[in-house]
Every structure is written in structure tokens, then in C-alpha cells.
Amino acid sequence: MSAKTKIVVLRMKEIIYTAIFVGLAIFLITLCFIMFRPKSGPASSSSGTAIYVPGVYSAALTLGSEQVNVEVAVDSDRINSIALIPLSEAVTTMYPLMQPTLDSLASQIVTTQSTENLTYPSTSRYTSAALLNAINTALDKAAIH
């Protein structure tokens, strides 16, 4: 058996350069994967301007011993409607400004798509403040965080 032995001589400079280039290649490939991977999550919807998760959201409003829910129906980017559920005769009798105030606020909110800078008469400022608080609570539930 005659085997010829081969001797390979490596210089330390070549090993260091090779290690540096391999390290840079791995770093660049990793960087490319991170930069060009597809984005995931609810924020990458088809419209791109989603503000709300579509649905009907409610917030409880306690009026004396009665409790009513303020329901807000939203699409992905619009407030569609606002209503009091259930509005019983007791609530209507005890709080006669509740429904007209909500109707006025709801029309303004649906038109402007905002709960900011709304106008309401001074006779219903406390009713309006309570309703706006409940509406904002429902919109916070609907908002994409």
C-alpha cells in the first residue's frame, strides 16, 4: 500500500479572511430575510386605513336604578350608528332628554366621524357628557390597538 501523503499549508491570513467573508455572507442573508419577509397582523388589511374592528360595541350607562347600553356600530373605517338599547318607558319618563340628546349627538358623530367639537344645548350638557363618555368607551373597545 503505497499512499502518498499530501500536505496542505494554510496561512493564517487566508483563514481569517475566509472567516470574515463567511460571517458577512451569513449577516447579509439574515438581513435580507428580516427586511423582505411579509408583514403579518390585522394592521395589514386590504384597505390599509382600518381604524376599527367591524362590529357592534356597547358600553353600559347607569341611570339611577336603570341600566341602558349605548351601542355603536362600526365598519373598519366608519362609525355607522349609535343607539340606546333597551330604552324602557321608565328611562324615557325619568330622563326625557336622553333620546333627543343621543339623536343629536349620533347624527353629528356619524357625519363628522369624530366625538370632538360637538355642539349641544346647555340644558343637556350633563346628559351629553354621560352619553359621550359611554360612546367613547364603546369606540375604545372597537379601536384597533
MIGUVEX-43535 format. One record per atom (N, C-alpha, C): x, y, z. Coordinates in steps of 0.02 Angstrom, whole numbers, plus 50000, padded with zeros to 5 digits. Last residue first. Layout:
BEGIN
XYZ
...
END
This chain:
BEGIN
472075241550917
472635243750960
473285241350934
470675247550843
471235243050833
471815245750873
469155250350935
469775252850903
470295247250896
468095245951008
468095244350937
468765246050904
468325251151134
468275243851127
468345241851053
468235264551103
468875261851126
468885254251120
466865265351076
467345266251021
468045263851040
466365263751206
466205258751155
466695259251096
466885275351264
467065268751291
466935263351240
466245285151189
466975284551185
467215277851212
464935282851233
465095282051162
465855281151154
465045286351369
464865279451350
465045278051277
465365299951355
465815295451391
465675288151372
464235304551289
464885304751254
465385300151289
463285302951392
463225299151329
463885298951292
463775312051487
463705304951504
463665300651441
463705324051412
464345321751438
464325314251455
462325324951388
462785324251332
463455321551355
461875326751518
461645320951481
462115319651422
462495338951542
462675333151583
462455326651550
461905347351444
462635346351445
462835340251486
460625351651409
460775344451410
461515343051413
460595365251410
460105361751453
460245354251456
461465369451314
461695369651384
461215366051431
461475358751169
461205364251209
461445363851282
462985354951079
462375352751112
462125358451155
464205350250961
463795355550992
463175352451021
465865343450967
465155342650955
464775348350990
467295341450965
466975347750943
466235346850925
467425323750940
467725330250958
467295335950930
467115311750893
466755313950953
467025320550979
466885308850717
467305310750775
466855312650833
466215308850597
466635303050614
467115304650672
465295318450560
465995320550565
466475314850578
464105310350550
464295315050497
465035316750500
464095303250668
464095299450605
464305304050547
464055314050759
464625309350760
464665305550694
462825320250729
463445323950722
464055319250718
461935309750757
461965312550689
462605316450678
462215307850894
462355302550846
462395305250775
461775319750954
462485318050955
462655312750902
460385318850926
460775324550903
461525322850900
460065306750989
459935307550918
460355313250889
460395309851122
460775304751086
460675305351011
459425319551147
460135321351151
460555316251113
458245312251134
458385317751088
459125319851088
458475302351242
458415300451171
458535306251123
458615310851362
459095305751342
459055304151268
457685319351413
458175322151366
458645316951337
456915312251505
456625313851439
457115316751389
457065301551614
457585305351580
457345307251510
455885295551656
456315298751706
456845303251673
455345290751534
454955295151578
455395299051626
456365282851482
456085288251442
455705293251484
456495273551587
457055277951570
456805283951530
455225267551581
455465270651643
456025275551629
455175262051455
454735267751470
454965271251533
456865258351399
456215256651427
455805263051439
457905254451285
457645260751311
456935259551334
459215243151301
458505244151288
458285250751320
460045254451197
459705247951198
459685245651271
460285268151094
460185266051163
459785259651163
461505269550960
460815268650986
460835266851060
462295274450813
462335274450885
461615274050911
463155269250662
462565271250700
462705270750775
464455269350599
463835268950560
463225271450599
466025275350580
465515274450631
464845274750595
467285267450479
466725272050489
466305270250549
468205257550448
468445264550449
467895269650461
467595245350464
468315245750476
468565252950479
466095250450548
466435246750496
467185247550510
465085249650697
465635252350658
465835247550602
463855254650810
464005250150754
464535253350710
463645255450979
463955258950923
464125253750870
462495257151109
462775252751058
463025256850999
462365258951273
462465263051214
462825258651164
461185251751379
461805250951342
461805255751283
460585255951542
460495255451470
461175254651438
459835252751696
460455252451658
460285251651584
459095260751838
459045257651771
459735257651738
459225268251949
459205260951959
459165257151893
460135280551873
459765278951934
459795271551947
460815274051743
460385279751755
459935278251815
462295268751676
461835267951732
461465274351744
462785261551532
462645268151559
462115267251613
463985251451450
463435252051498
463395259251524
464265249951280
464525252251344
463935253551389
464605239551137
464165242951184
464545244951247
464755237250961
465065237651027
464615241551074
464725227850819
464305231950862
464595231550932
465975228650687
465515225350732
465085230350770
467685229150633
466965229650619
466535225650668
468855237650722
468675230850705
467915230950693
469435253350652
469035249350698
468995242050674
470285257750555
470315261050620
469975256650673
471165254450410
470695251850460
470815255250527
471825257250293
471625262750336
471135260550390
472065246250214
472645249750241
472455255450288
471255237550144
471145244650135
471735248750163
471725224850182
471725226650112
471645234250102
472825225750327
472205224050292
472215226750221
473865225250424
473995224750352
473375222450314
473475224650554
473615231250527
473735231050452
473355211550597
472755214850573
472895221650542
474775201950531
474385205250582
473805208950553
476375203350444
475775199750465
475415203650519
477395205750300
477115208450363
476495204450380
478615194750234
477955197950231
477715200150299
480345199650230
479825194850250
479145198450247
481405208150201
480925206650148
480405201450167
482205209750317
481935215550282
481365213850234
482545196650354
482195200950401
481855206750364
483235191950241
482635188550265
482225192950311
484305201250239
483825200950183
483185197450204
484965197750358
484685204450350
484175204650293
485405184850325
484935185850381
484595192650375
486295188150222
485725183750208
485195184550263
487225196050293
486835198950239
486225194650221
487755186450386
487425192550410
486985195650355
488335177150298
487785175050343
487405181150368
489315185550242
488805182450199
488215180150242
490105188750354
489745193950318
489185191150274
490615175650382
490205179250432
489805184850399
491345173350265
490785168950281
490325172350332
492295183650277
491835183650220
491235179050233
492965179650396
492635186250392
492125186250335
493485167150357
493005167550413
492625174250411
494375171350256
493825166850240
493285167150295
495285179050330
494885182150277
494275177850260
495805168950415
495465174750443
495025178050391
496405160450321
495885157950365
495485163650394
497375168950266
496845166250223
496275163550265
498215171150377
497885176850345
497305174350302
498785158650402
498305161350450
497915167150419
498885147550267
499155153350302
498605156250347
499075130450254
498625136150255
498955141750293
499615117250163
499855122650205
499365128450198
499465100250159
499145106550141
499375111850190
500195086150094
500245091150147
499945097650120
499805069750066
499795076550040
499805081350099
500575054350042
500325059250090
500365066150060
500135040749951
500535046849951
500205051949997
500275024449989
499845030249991
500275036449994
500405009049946
500805015049942
500335020949937
500414994250000
500005000050000
500435006150000
END
